[in-house]
């Protein structure tokens, strides 16, 4: 006897609405950070910037 699988996909409207809401809230959070981060980033010397791991790699 063969096994059958039924997959029910959400409609495009429901998926795009959820994605749009997620993008809107994420964008609002990023936009809210601009006044805080812009002065800090203006003082960073990116040519001399190094990234140190939080946990030493062994």
C-alpha positions as CSV (number, residue, x, y, z in Angstrom):
1,X,0.0,0.0,0.0
2,X,1.4,3.4,-0.9
3,X,1.7,6.2,1.6
4,X,0.2,9.6,0.6
5,X,1.2,12.9,2.1
6,X,-1.0,16.0,2.0
7,X,0.7,19.3,2.4
8,X,-1.4,22.4,2.9
9,X,0.4,25.6,2.1
10,X,-0.7,29.0,3.4
11,X,-1.9,31.4,0.9
12,X,0.4,34.0,-0.5
13,X,-1.6,36.8,1.1
14,X,-1.1,35.3,4.6
15,X,2.6,34.7,4.0
16,X,3.3,38.2,2.6
17,X,1.3,39.9,5.3
18,X,3.4,38.2,8.0
19,X,6.6,39.0,6.2
20,X,5.5,42.6,5.6
21,X,4.7,43.0,9.3
22,X,8.1,41.5,10.3
23,X,10.0,43.8,7.9
24,X,8.0,46.9,9.1
25,X,8.8,46.2,12.8
26,X,12.4,45.4,12.1
27,X,12.8,48.5,10.0
28,X,11.3,50.6,12.7
29,X,13.8,49.3,15.2
30,X,16.7,49.9,12.9
31,X,15.6,53.4,12.1
32,X,15.2,54.1,15.8
33,X,18.9,53.2,16.4
34,X,20.2,55.7,13.8
35,X,20.3,58.7,16.1
36,X,22.1,56.7,18.7
37,X,24.6,54.8,16.5
38,X,25.5,57.5,14.0
39,X,27.7,59.6,16.3
40,X,29.4,56.5,17.6
41,X,30.1,55.2,14.1
42,X,31.5,58.6,13.0
43,X,34.3,58.1,15.6
44,X,35.3,54.6,14.6
45,X,38.5,54.2,12.6
46,X,37.4,51.3,10.4
47,X,40.9,50.9,8.9
48,X,42.3,50.0,12.3
49,X,39.3,48.0,13.5
50,X,40.0,44.4,14.4
51,X,37.5,41.8,15.6
52,X,38.4,39.7,18.7
53,X,36.5,36.6,19.4
54,X,34.6,36.5,22.7
55,X,35.7,33.0,23.3
56,X,39.4,32.1,22.5
57,X,39.6,29.7,19.7
58,X,41.7,26.6,20.6
